[in-house]
Amino acid sequence: MHDIYLENEIFCLTVGEDAEVKSLVLKETGEELLEQDAGVSLFSVTQERPYNNEIKLIHMNKETTFPANRARYEDGKLVIGFDITPFEAVVDVKIAPTYIAFTLARFIVPSHRL
C-alpha cells in the first residue's frame, strides 16, 4: 500500500490509497493536527439521485453522497474513486508554500458496452 504525501513549507498531508486522511502534521512543531483513526475520506461526491437501476435498488431516489474509497497521485493530479460508482474524479493539486489547493478538473466516466 502506497500512501500519498502532499507537502509544502508549512505542513505534510498524508492520504492512504483508500482515500482516507491519515495525517496532517505541522512541520514547525511536529504536531499532529488530526484525530487519529477518524476514518475521514479526503473527498466525496454527491448526486441528486442515483443514476442507474442497480444503485436505485440500494439507495432511495434522493440526494446521495458517496465517499471516496480509493486514490492515486499521478502527474500533479489526484485520481479519486468513489464507493459503488463507476466513475472517478480527476483533481488538480496546486502545492504553494503556505497552502495546497484542490480543483476538480473532470470526471472519468467509463463507457458501458452491451
C-alpha distances in whole Angstrom, upper triangle without the diagonal:
4,7,10,13,16,19,23,26,26,22,18,16,13,11,8,7,9,12,13,14,13,16,19,20,24,24,28,28,24,24,22,23,21,21,18,17,19,17,18,17,17,19,21,24,27,30,33,33,31,31,32,33,30,29,33,33,30,31,34,36,35,33,29,26,22,19,16,14,11,11,11,13,16,19,19,19,16,16,16,16,18,19,21,22,22,22,19,21,20,21,22,21,24,23,27,28,28,26,23,25,23,25,25,26,26,24,23,25,25,28,29,32,34
4,7,9,13,16,19,22,23,19,16,14,10,9,7,6,10,11,12,13,12,14,17,18,21,21,25,25,22,23,20,21,20,21,18,17,19,17,18,16,16,18,21,23,27,29,33,33,31,32,32,34,32,30,34,34,31,32,35,36,35,33,29,26,23,20,16,14,11,10,9,10,13,16,16,16,13,14,14,16,18,20,22,23,22,22,19,19,18,18,19,18,21,20,23,24,25,23,20,22,20,23,23,23,24,23,22,25,25,28,30,32,35
4,6,10,13,16,19,19,16,12,10,7,6,5,6,9,9,10,10,9,10,13,15,18,18,22,22,19,19,17,18,16,18,15,15,17,15,15,14,13,16,19,22,25,28,32,32,31,31,32,35,32,30,33,34,31,31,34,35,34,31,28,24,21,18,15,13,11,9,9,9,13,15,15,15,12,14,14,15,17,19,22,23,23,22,18,18,18,17,18,16,18,17,20,21,22,20,17,19,18,20,21,22,23,22,22,25,26,29,31,34,36
4,7,10,13,17,17,14,10,8,6,5,6,7,10,9,10,10,10,10,12,14,17,17,21,21,18,19,17,17,16,18,17,17,17,16,15,13,11,14,17,20,24,27,30,31,30,30,32,34,32,30,33,34,32,31,34,35,33,30,27,24,21,18,14,14,11,8,7,7,10,13,11,11,9,11,12,15,17,19,23,22,22,21,17,16,15,14,14,12,14,14,17,18,19,16,14,15,14,17,18,19,20,20,20,23,25,28,30,33,36
4,6,10,13,13,10,7,6,5,7,9,11,13,12,12,10,10,9,10,11,13,13,17,18,15,16,14,15,15,18,16,17,18,17,16,15,13,16,19,22,26,29,32,34,33,33,35,38,35,33,36,38,35,34,37,37,35,32,29,26,23,20,17,17,15,12,11,9,12,13,12,12,11,14,15,18,20,22,26,25,26,24,20,19,17,15,15,12,13,11,14,15,16,14,12,14,14,17,19,20,22,23,23,26,28,32,34,37,40
4,7,11,11,8,6,5,6,8,11,13,15,13,13,11,12,10,10,11,12,12,16,18,15,16,15,15,15,18,18,19,19,18,17,15,12,15,19,21,25,28,31,33,32,33,35,38,36,33,36,38,35,34,37,37,35,31,29,25,23,20,17,18,16,13,12,10,12,13,10,11,10,14,15,18,20,23,27,26,26,24,20,18,16,13,12,9,10,8,11,12,12,10,8,11,11,15,17,18,20,22,23,26,28,32,34,37,40
4,7,8,6,4,6,8,11,14,17,19,16,16,14,14,11,10,10,10,9,13,15,13,15,14,14,15,19,19,21,21,21,19,18,15,18,22,24,28,31,34,36,36,36,38,41,40,37,40,41,39,37,40,40,38,34,32,28,27,23,21,22,20,17,15,13,15,15,12,14,14,18,19,22,24,27,30,29,30,27,23,21,19,16,15,11,11,7,9,9,10,9,8,12,13,17,19,21,23,25,26,29,31,35,38,41,44
4,6,6,7,9,12,15,18,20,22,20,20,16,17,14,11,11,10,9,12,14,14,15,15,15,17,21,21,23,23,24,21,21,18,20,24,26,29,33,36,38,38,38,41,44,42,40,42,44,41,40,42,42,39,36,34,30,29,26,24,25,23,20,19,16,18,17,14,16,16,20,21,25,27,30,33,32,32,30,26,23,21,18,16,12,10,6,7,5,7,7,8,11,14,17,20,22,25,27,28,32,34,37,40,43,46
4,6,8,12,15,18,21,24,26,23,22,19,19,16,13,11,9,7,9,12,13,14,15,16,18,22,22,25,25,26,24,24,21,23,27,30,33,36,39,41,41,42,44,47,46,43,46,47,44,43,45,45,42,39,37,33,32,29,27,28,26,23,22,20,21,20,17,19,20,24,25,28,30,33,37,36,36,33,30,27,25,21,19,15,13,10,8,5,6,9,10,14,17,20,24,25,28,30,32,35,38,41,44,47,50
4,7,10,14,17,20,23,25,22,21,17,17,14,10,9,6,6,7,10,10,11,12,12,15,19,20,23,22,24,21,22,19,22,25,28,31,34,37,39,40,41,43,46,45,42,44,46,43,41,43,43,40,37,35,31,31,27,26,27,26,23,23,20,23,22,19,20,20,24,25,28,29,32,35,35,36,33,29,27,25,21,20,16,14,11,10,7,6,8,10,14,17,20,23,25,28,30,32,35,38,41,44,47,50
4,7,10,13,17,20,21,18,17,14,13,10,7,5,5,5,8,10,9,10,10,10,12,16,16,19,19,20,18,19,16,19,23,26,29,32,35,37,37,38,41,43,42,39,41,43,40,38,40,41,38,35,33,29,28,24,23,24,23,20,20,18,21,21,18,19,18,22,22,25,26,29,32,32,33,30,27,24,23,20,19,15,14,11,11,9,8,8,9,13,15,19,22,24,27,28,30,33,35,39,41,45,48
4,6,10,13,16,18,16,15,11,11,8,6,5,7,7,11,12,10,11,10,10,12,15,15,17,18,18,16,17,14,17,21,24,27,31,34,36,36,37,39,41,39,37,39,41,38,36,39,39,37,34,31,27,26,22,20,21,20,17,17,15,18,18,16,17,16,19,19,22,24,26,30,29,30,28,25,23,21,18,17,14,14,11,12,11,11,10,10,13,15,19,21,23,25,26,28,31,33,37,39,42,45
4,7,10,13,14,12,11,8,8,6,5,7,9,10,14,15,12,12,10,10,10,13,13,15,15,15,13,13,10,14,17,21,24,27,31,32,32,33,35,38,36,33,36,37,34,33,35,36,33,30,27,24,22,19,17,17,16,14,14,13,16,17,15,15,13,16,16,19,20,22,26,26,27,25,21,19,18,16,16,12,13,11,13,13,13,11,9,12,13,16,18,21,23,23,25,28,30,34,36,39,42
4,7,10,12,10,9,6,5,5,6,9,12,13,17,17,14,14,11,12,11,13,12,13,14,13,12,12,10,14,17,20,24,27,30,32,31,32,34,36,34,31,34,35,32,31,34,35,33,30,27,23,21,17,15,15,14,12,12,12,15,17,15,15,13,15,15,17,19,20,24,24,25,23,20,19,18,16,17,14,15,14,16,17,16,14,12,15,15,18,19,21,23,23,24,27,28,32,34,37,40
4,7,8,6,6,5,5,7,9,12,15,17,20,20,17,17,14,14,12,14,12,12,13,11,10,9,8,11,14,17,21,24,27,28,27,29,30,32,30,28,31,32,29,28,31,32,30,27,24,20,18,14,11,11,10,8,9,10,14,16,15,13,11,12,11,14,15,17,20,21,21,20,17,16,16,14,15,13,16,15,18,19,19,16,13,15,14,17,17,19,21,20,21,23,25,29,30,34,36
4,5,5,5,6,6,9,12,15,18,20,23,23,20,19,16,17,14,15,13,12,13,11,11,9,9,12,15,18,21,24,28,28,27,28,29,31,28,26,29,30,27,27,30,31,30,27,24,20,17,14,11,10,8,7,9,11,14,17,16,15,12,13,11,13,14,15,19,19,20,19,16,16,17,16,18,16,19,18,21,23,22,20,17,18,17,19,19,21,22,21,21,23,24,28,29,32,34
4,5,7,10,10,13,16,18,22,23,26,27,23,23,20,20,18,19,17,15,16,13,13,11,11,13,15,17,21,23,27,27,25,26,27,29,26,24,28,28,25,26,29,30,29,26,23,20,17,13,10,8,5,5,6,9,13,16,16,14,11,10,9,10,12,13,16,17,17,17,14,14,15,15,17,16,20,20,23,25,25,22,19,19,17,19,19,20,20,19,18,20,21,24,26,28,31
4,6,9,10,13,16,19,23,24,28,28,24,24,20,20,17,17,15,13,13,10,10,8,9,11,12,15,18,21,24,24,23,24,24,26,23,21,25,25,22,22,26,27,26,24,20,17,13,10,8,5,4,6,9,12,15,19,18,16,12,12,9,9,10,10,14,15,16,16,13,14,16,16,18,18,21,21,25,27,26,23,20,20,18,20,19,20,20,18,18,20,20,24,25,28,30
4,6,9,12,14,17,20,22,26,26,23,22,18,18,15,16,15,13,13,10,8,6,6,7,10,13,16,19,23,23,22,23,24,26,24,22,25,26,23,22,25,26,25,22,19,15,12,9,6,5,5,5,8,11,14,17,16,14,10,10,7,8,9,11,14,15,16,15,12,12,13,13,15,15,18,18,22,23,23,20,16,17,14,16,16,18,18,16,17,19,20,24,25,29,31
4,6,9,12,15,18,21,24,23,21,19,16,15,12,12,11,9,9,6,5,4,6,9,11,14,17,21,24,25,23,25,26,28,26,23,26,27,24,23,26,27,25,23,19,16,13,10,8,7,8,9,12,14,17,20,19,17,13,13,11,12,12,13,16,17,19,18,16,15,17,16,18,17,19,19,22,24,22,19,17,17,16,18,18,20,21,20,21,22,24,28,29,32,34
4,6,8,12,15,17,20,20,17,16,12,11,9,10,9,9,8,7,6,6,6,9,12,16,19,23,26,27,26,28,29,32,29,27,29,30,27,26,28,30,28,24,22,18,16,12,11,11,11,11,13,14,18,20,18,16,13,15,13,15,15,16,20,20,22,21,18,17,17,16,17,16,18,17,20,21,19,16,14,15,14,17,18,21,22,21,23,25,27,30,32,35,37
4,7,10,14,16,19,18,15,14,10,10,8,9,7,7,8,8,8,9,10,13,16,20,23,26,29,30,29,31,32,34,32,29,32,33,29,29,31,33,31,28,25,21,19,15,14,13,13,13,14,15,19,22,20,19,16,17,16,17,18,19,22,23,25,24,21,20,20,19,20,18,20,18,21,21,20,18,16,18,17,21,22,24,25,25,25,28,29,33,34,37,40
4,6,10,12,15,14,11,10,7,7,6,8,7,9,10,11,10,12,11,15,18,22,25,28,31,33,32,34,35,37,35,32,35,36,32,32,34,35,33,30,27,23,22,18,17,17,16,15,16,17,20,22,20,19,17,19,18,20,21,22,26,26,28,26,23,22,22,20,20,18,19,17,19,19,17,16,15,17,17,21,22,25,26,26,28,30,32,36,37,40,43
4,7,9,12,12,10,8,6,5,6,9,10,12,12,14,12,13,12,15,19,22,25,29,32,33,33,35,37,39,37,34,37,38,34,33,35,36,34,31,28,24,23,20,18,19,19,17,18,17,21,22,19,19,17,20,19,22,22,24,28,28,29,28,24,22,22,19,19,16,17,15,16,15,14,12,12,15,16,19,21,24,26,27,28,31,33,37,39,42,45
4,6,9,8,6,6,5,6,8,11,12,15,15,17,16,17,15,19,23,26,29,32,35,37,37,38,40,43,41,38,40,42,38,37,39,40,38,34,32,28,27,23,22,22,22,20,20,19,23,23,21,21,20,23,22,25,26,27,31,31,33,31,28,26,25,22,22,18,18,16,16,15,13,13,14,17,18,22,24,27,29,30,31,34,36,40,42,45,48
4,6,6,5,5,7,7,10,14,15,18,18,20,19,20,18,21,25,28,31,34,37,39,39,41,43,45,44,41,43,44,41,39,42,42,40,36,34,30,29,26,25,25,25,23,23,22,25,25,22,23,22,25,25,28,29,30,34,34,35,33,30,28,27,24,23,19,18,15,15,13,11,12,13,17,19,23,26,28,31,32,34,36,39,42,45,48,51
4,6,5,7,9,11,14,17,17,20,21,23,21,22,20,24,27,30,33,37,40,42,42,43,45,48,46,43,46,47,44,42,44,45,43,39,37,33,32,28,27,27,26,24,24,22,24,24,22,23,23,26,26,29,31,33,36,36,37,35,31,29,28,25,23,20,19,15,15,12,11,13,14,18,21,24,27,29,32,33,35,38,40,44,46,49,52
4,6,8,11,12,16,19,20,23,24,25,24,25,23,27,30,33,36,40,42,45,45,46,48,51,49,46,49,50,47,45,47,48,45,42,40,36,35,32,30,31,30,28,27,25,28,28,25,26,26,30,30,33,34,36,40,40,41,38,35,33,31,28,26,23,21,18,17,13,12,15,17,20,23,27,30,32,35,36,38,41,43,47,49,53,56
4,5,9,11,14,17,17,21,22,24,23,25,24,27,30,34,36,40,43,45,45,46,49,51,49,46,48,50,46,45,47,48,45,42,39,36,35,31,30,31,30,28,28,27,30,30,27,28,28,31,31,33,34,36,40,40,41,39,36,34,33,29,28,25,24,20,20,17,15,17,19,23,25,29,31,34,37,38,39,42,44,48,50,53,56
4,7,9,12,14,15,18,19,21,21,23,21,25,28,32,35,38,41,43,43,44,46,49,46,43,46,47,43,42,45,46,43,40,38,34,33,29,28,28,27,25,25,24,27,28,25,26,25,28,28,31,32,33,37,37,38,37,33,32,31,28,27,23,23,20,20,17,16,17,18,22,24,28,30,32,35,36,37,40,42,46,48,51,54
4,6,9,11,12,16,17,19,19,21,20,23,27,30,33,36,39,41,41,43,45,47,45,42,44,45,41,40,42,43,41,38,35,32,31,27,26,27,26,25,26,25,28,29,26,27,25,28,27,30,30,32,35,36,37,36,33,31,30,27,27,24,23,20,20,18,17,17,18,21,23,27,29,32,34,35,37,39,41,45,47,50,53
4,6,8,9,12,13,15,15,17,17,20,23,27,29,33,36,37,37,39,41,43,41,38,40,41,38,36,39,40,37,34,32,28,27,24,23,23,23,22,23,23,26,27,25,25,23,25,24,26,27,28,32,32,34,33,30,28,28,25,25,22,22,20,20,19,17,17,17,20,21,25,27,30,32,32,34,36,38,42,44,47,49
4,7,9,12,12,14,13,16,15,18,21,25,27,31,33,35,35,37,39,41,39,36,38,40,36,34,36,38,35,32,29,26,25,22,21,22,23,21,23,23,26,27,24,24,22,25,23,25,25,27,30,31,33,31,28,26,26,23,24,21,21,19,19,18,16,15,16,18,19,23,25,28,30,31,32,35,37,41,42,46,48
4,6,9,8,11,10,13,12,16,18,22,24,28,31,32,32,34,36,38,36,33,35,36,32,31,33,34,32,29,26,23,22,19,18,19,20,19,21,21,25,27,24,23,21,23,21,23,23,23,27,28,30,29,26,25,25,22,23,21,21,20,21,21,18,17,16,18,19,22,24,27,29,29,30,33,35,38,40,43,46
4,7,6,9,10,13,14,17,19,23,25,28,31,32,32,34,36,38,36,32,34,35,31,30,32,34,31,29,26,23,22,19,19,19,21,21,23,24,27,29,27,26,23,25,23,24,23,23,27,28,30,30,27,26,27,25,26,24,25,23,25,24,22,20,20,22,22,25,26,29,31,30,32,34,36,39,40,44,46
4,5,8,10,13,14,18,20,23,26,29,32,33,32,34,36,37,35,32,34,35,31,30,33,34,32,30,27,23,22,18,18,18,19,19,21,22,26,29,26,25,22,24,22,23,22,22,26,27,29,29,27,26,27,25,26,24,25,24,26,25,23,22,21,23,23,26,27,30,31,30,31,33,35,38,39,43,45
4,5,8,11,13,16,18,22,24,27,30,30,30,32,33,34,32,29,31,31,28,27,30,32,30,28,24,21,20,16,16,15,17,18,20,22,26,28,27,25,22,23,20,21,20,19,23,25,27,27,25,25,26,24,26,24,26,25,27,28,26,24,22,24,23,26,26,29,30,29,30,31,33,36,37,40,42
4,6,9,12,14,16,19,21,24,27,28,27,30,31,32,30,27,29,29,26,25,27,29,27,24,22,18,17,14,15,15,17,18,20,22,26,28,26,25,21,22,19,20,18,18,22,23,26,25,24,23,25,23,25,23,25,25,27,27,25,23,21,22,21,24,25,28,28,27,28,30,32,35,36,39,41
4,6,10,12,13,16,19,22,25,25,24,27,28,29,27,24,26,26,23,22,25,27,25,22,19,16,14,11,11,11,13,15,18,20,23,26,25,22,19,19,16,16,15,14,18,20,22,22,20,20,22,21,23,22,24,24,26,27,26,23,21,22,20,23,22,25,26,24,25,26,28,31,32,35,37
4,6,9,10,14,16,19,22,23,23,25,27,28,26,23,25,26,23,21,24,25,23,20,17,14,13,9,10,10,13,13,17,18,22,24,22,20,17,17,14,15,13,14,18,19,21,20,18,18,19,18,20,19,21,21,24,25,23,20,18,18,17,19,19,22,23,22,23,25,27,30,31,35,37
4,5,7,11,14,17,20,21,20,22,24,26,24,21,23,25,21,20,23,24,22,19,16,12,10,6,6,7,9,10,14,15,19,22,20,17,13,14,11,11,10,11,15,15,18,17,15,14,16,15,17,17,19,20,22,24,22,19,17,16,14,16,16,19,19,18,19,21,23,26,28,31,33
4,7,11,14,17,21,22,22,23,25,28,26,23,25,27,24,22,25,25,23,20,17,13,12,8,7,9,10,9,12,13,16,19,16,14,11,12,9,11,11,13,17,16,18,16,14,12,13,11,14,13,16,16,19,21,19,16,13,13,11,13,13,16,17,16,18,20,23,26,28,31,34
4,7,10,14,17,18,18,20,22,24,23,20,22,24,21,20,22,22,20,17,14,10,9,6,5,9,10,10,13,14,17,19,17,14,11,11,8,9,9,11,15,14,16,14,11,10,11,10,13,13,16,17,20,22,21,17,14,13,10,12,11,14,14,13,15,17,20,23,25,29,31
4,7,10,13,15,15,16,19,21,20,17,19,21,18,16,18,18,16,13,10,7,6,4,5,9,11,12,15,17,19,22,20,16,13,12,9,9,7,9,12,11,14,12,11,10,13,12,15,16,19,21,24,26,24,21,18,16,13,13,12,15,14,13,15,16,19,22,23,27,29
4,7,10,12,12,13,16,19,18,15,16,19,17,15,16,16,14,10,8,6,5,6,8,11,13,14,17,18,20,22,21,17,14,13,10,10,7,9,11,10,12,10,10,9,12,12,16,17,20,23,25,28,27,23,20,18,14,14,11,14,13,11,13,14,17,19,21,25,27
4,7,9,10,11,15,17,17,14,15,17,16,13,14,13,10,7,6,4,6,9,11,14,16,17,20,22,24,26,24,21,18,17,14,13,10,11,12,11,14,12,13,12,15,16,19,21,23,26,28,31,29,25,23,20,17,16,14,16,15,13,16,15,18,21,22,25,27
4,5,7,8,12,14,15,12,12,15,14,11,12,10,8,6,5,6,8,11,13,16,18,20,22,24,26,28,26,23,20,18,16,14,12,12,12,10,13,12,14,13,17,18,21,23,26,29,31,34,32,29,26,23,20,18,15,17,15,13,15,14,17,19,20,23,25
4,7,9,12,15,16,13,12,16,15,12,11,8,6,4,6,9,11,15,17,20,22,23,26,28,29,31,30,26,24,22,19,18,15,16,15,14,16,16,17,17,20,21,24,26,29,32,34,37,35,31,29,26,23,21,18,20,18,16,18,17,20,21,22,25,26
4,6,9,11,12,10,8,12,12,9,8,5,5,5,6,9,11,15,17,20,22,24,27,29,30,32,31,28,25,23,20,18,15,15,14,12,15,15,17,18,21,23,26,28,31,34,36,39,38,34,31,28,25,23,20,22,20,17,19,17,19,20,20,23,24
4,6,8,9,6,6,9,9,7,8,6,7,8,7,10,10,14,16,18,20,22,25,28,29,31,30,27,24,22,19,16,13,12,10,9,12,13,16,17,21,22,26,28,31,34,37,40,38,34,31,29,25,24,21,22,19,16,17,15,16,17,17,20,20
4,7,9,7,8,11,12,10,11,9,11,11,10,12,12,16,17,19,21,22,25,27,28,30,30,26,24,21,19,16,14,14,11,9,11,12,15,16,20,22,25,28,31,34,37,40,39,35,32,29,26,24,20,21,18,15,15,12,14,14,14,17,17
4,6,6,6,9,10,10,11,10,13,14,13,15,14,18,19,20,21,24,26,29,29,32,32,28,26,23,20,17,15,14,11,10,11,13,16,18,22,24,28,31,34,37,40,43,42,38,35,32,28,27,23,24,20,17,17,13,14,14,12,15,15
4,5,5,6,9,10,11,10,13,15,14,17,16,20,21,22,24,26,29,32,32,35,35,31,29,26,23,20,17,16,12,12,13,16,19,22,25,28,31,34,37,40,43,46,45,41,38,35,32,30,27,27,24,21,20,17,17,16,14,16,15
4,5,5,7,9,11,12,14,16,14,16,15,18,19,19,21,24,27,30,31,34,34,30,28,24,22,18,16,13,10,10,12,15,18,21,25,27,31,33,37,39,42,45,44,40,37,35,31,30,27,27,24,21,20,17,16,16,14,16,16
4,5,5,6,8,9,11,12,10,12,11,15,16,17,19,22,25,28,29,32,32,28,25,22,19,16,13,11,8,9,11,13,17,19,23,25,28,31,34,36,39,42,41,37,34,32,28,27,24,25,22,19,19,16,16,17,16,18,18
4,5,5,6,6,9,11,11,13,14,17,19,20,23,25,28,31,33,35,35,31,28,26,23,19,16,14,11,12,14,17,20,22,25,27,31,33,36,39,42,44,43,39,36,34,30,29,26,27,24,21,21,19,19,20,18,21,20
4,6,7,9,12,14,13,16,15,19,21,21,24,27,30,33,34,37,37,33,30,27,24,21,18,15,12,14,16,19,22,24,28,30,34,35,39,41,44,47,45,41,39,36,33,32,29,30,27,24,24,21,21,22,19,22,21
4,7,10,11,13,11,13,12,15,18,18,21,24,27,31,32,36,35,31,28,25,22,19,15,12,10,12,15,18,20,22,26,28,32,33,37,38,41,44,42,39,36,34,31,30,27,29,26,23,23,21,21,22,20,23,23
4,7,8,9,8,10,11,14,17,18,21,24,27,30,32,35,34,30,27,25,21,18,15,12,11,12,15,17,20,21,25,26,30,32,35,37,40,42,40,37,34,32,29,28,25,27,25,22,22,20,21,22,21,24,24
4,6,8,8,12,13,17,20,21,24,27,30,33,35,37,36,33,30,27,24,21,18,16,14,15,18,20,22,23,27,28,32,34,37,39,41,44,42,38,36,34,30,29,27,29,26,23,24,22,24,24,23,26,26
4,7,8,12,14,18,20,22,25,27,30,33,35,37,36,32,29,27,24,22,18,17,15,15,18,19,21,22,26,27,31,33,36,38,41,44,42,38,35,33,30,28,25,27,25,22,23,21,22,23,22,25,25
4,6,10,13,16,19,21,24,26,29,32,33,36,34,31,28,26,23,21,18,17,16,15,19,19,21,21,25,26,29,31,34,36,38,41,39,35,33,30,27,26,23,26,24,21,23,21,23,24,24,27,27
4,7,10,13,16,19,22,24,27,29,31,33,31,27,25,23,20,19,15,15,15,14,17,17,19,18,22,22,26,27,30,32,34,37,35,31,29,27,24,23,20,22,21,19,21,20,22,24,24,27,28
4,7,10,13,15,18,20,24,26,28,30,29,25,23,21,17,16,12,11,11,11,15,15,16,16,20,21,24,26,29,31,33,36,34,30,28,25,22,22,19,21,20,17,19,18,20,22,22,26,27
4,7,10,12,15,17,21,23,25,27,26,22,19,18,14,13,10,9,11,11,14,14,14,14,18,18,21,23,25,27,30,32,30,27,24,22,19,19,17,19,18,16,18,17,20,22,23,26,28
4,7,9,12,14,18,20,22,25,24,20,17,15,12,10,6,6,8,8,11,11,12,12,16,16,20,21,24,26,29,31,30,26,23,22,18,18,16,18,17,14,16,15,17,20,21,24,26
4,6,9,11,15,18,20,23,22,18,15,14,10,9,6,6,9,10,13,12,12,12,15,15,19,19,22,24,26,29,27,24,21,19,16,17,15,18,17,15,16,17,19,22,23,26,28
4,6,8,11,14,17,20,19,15,12,10,6,6,4,6,10,10,12,11,9,10,12,12,16,16,20,21,24,27,26,22,19,18,15,16,14,16,15,13,14,15,17,21,22,25,27
4,7,11,14,17,20,19,16,13,11,8,6,5,6,9,10,12,12,10,12,14,15,18,18,22,23,26,28,28,24,21,20,17,19,17,19,18,15,15,16,17,21,22,25,27
4,7,11,13,17,17,14,10,8,6,5,7,9,11,12,12,12,9,11,12,13,16,16,20,21,25,27,26,23,20,19,16,18,16,17,16,14,14,16,16,20,21,24,27
4,7,10,13,13,10,7,6,5,6,9,12,15,14,14,12,9,10,10,10,13,13,17,17,21,23,23,20,17,16,14,15,14,15,15,14,13,16,17,21,22,25,28
4,7,10,10,8,6,5,7,9,12,15,18,17,16,14,11,11,10,10,12,12,16,16,20,22,23,20,17,16,14,15,15,15,15,14,14,17,18,21,23,26,29
4,7,7,6,5,6,9,12,15,18,21,20,19,16,13,12,10,9,10,9,12,13,17,19,20,18,14,14,12,14,14,14,15,15,15,18,19,23,25,28,31
4,6,5,6,7,11,14,17,21,23,21,19,17,13,13,10,10,10,10,13,14,18,20,22,19,16,16,14,15,14,13,14,15,14,18,19,22,25,27,31
4,6,8,10,14,17,20,24,26,24,22,19,16,14,11,11,9,9,11,13,16,19,21,19,15,15,14,14,15,13,15,16,16,20,21,24,27,29,33
4,7,10,13,17,20,23,26,24,23,20,16,14,10,9,7,6,8,9,13,16,17,15,12,11,11,11,13,12,14,16,17,20,22,25,28,31,35
4,6,10,13,16,20,22,20,19,16,12,10,7,5,5,5,9,11,14,18,19,16,12,11,9,9,10,9,11,12,13,17,19,22,25,28,31
4,6,10,13,16,19,17,17,14,10,8,6,5,7,7,11,12,16,19,19,16,12,12,9,10,9,10,11,12,12,16,18,21,24,27,30
4,7,10,14,16,14,13,10,7,6,5,6,9,10,14,16,20,23,23,20,16,15,12,12,10,10,10,9,9,12,14,18,20,23,26
4,7,10,13,11,11,9,5,5,6,8,11,12,16,18,21,24,24,20,17,15,12,12,10,11,11,9,10,12,14,18,20,23,26
4,7,9,8,8,7,5,7,9,11,15,16,20,22,25,28,27,24,20,19,15,16,13,14,12,10,10,11,12,16,17,21,23
4,6,6,8,7,7,9,12,13,17,18,22,24,27,30,29,25,22,20,17,17,14,16,14,11,12,12,13,17,18,21,23
4,6,8,10,10,12,16,17,21,22,25,27,30,33,32,28,25,24,20,20,18,20,18,15,15,14,15,18,18,21,23
4,7,9,11,14,17,19,23,25,28,30,33,36,35,31,28,27,23,23,20,21,19,15,15,13,14,16,15,19,20
4,6,8,11,14,17,21,23,26,28,32,35,34,30,27,25,21,20,17,18,15,12,11,10,11,13,13,17,18
4,7,10,14,17,20,22,26,28,32,35,35,31,27,25,22,21,17,17,14,10,9,7,7,10,10,13,16
4,7,10,13,17,19,23,25,29,32,32,28,24,22,18,17,14,14,10,7,5,5,7,10,11,15,18
4,7,10,13,16,19,22,25,28,28,24,21,19,15,14,11,11,9,6,5,7,9,13,15,18,21
4,6,10,12,16,19,22,25,25,21,18,15,12,10,7,8,6,4,6,9,12,15,18,21,24
4,7,10,13,16,19,23,23,19,16,13,10,9,6,6,5,6,7,11,13,17,20,23,26
4,6,10,13,16,19,19,16,12,10,6,5,4,5,7,9,11,14,17,20,23,27,30
4,7,10,13,16,17,14,10,8,6,5,6,6,9,12,14,17,20,23,26,29,33
4,6,10,13,14,11,7,6,5,7,9,10,13,15,17,20,23,26,29,32,36
4,6,10,11,8,6,5,7,8,11,12,16,18,20,24,26,30,33,36,39
4,7,8,6,5,7,9,12,15,16,19,21,23,27,29,33,36,39,42
4,6,5,6,8,11,14,17,18,22,24,26,30,33,36,39,42,45
4,6,8,11,15,17,21,22,25,28,30,33,36,39,42,45,49
4,7,10,14,17,20,22,25,28,30,33,36,40,42,46,49
4,6,10,13,17,19,22,24,27,30,33,36,39,42,45
4,7,10,13,15,19,21,23,26,29,32,35,38,42
4,7,10,12,16,18,20,24,27,30,33,36,39
4,7,9,12,14,17,20,23,26,29,32,36
4,6,9,12,15,18,21,24,27,31,34
4,6,8,11,14,18,21,24,27,30
4,7,10,13,16,19,22,25,29
4,7,9,13,15,19,22,25
4,6,10,12,15,19,22
4,6,10,13,16,19
4,6,9,13,16
4,6,9,13
4,6,10
4,7
4
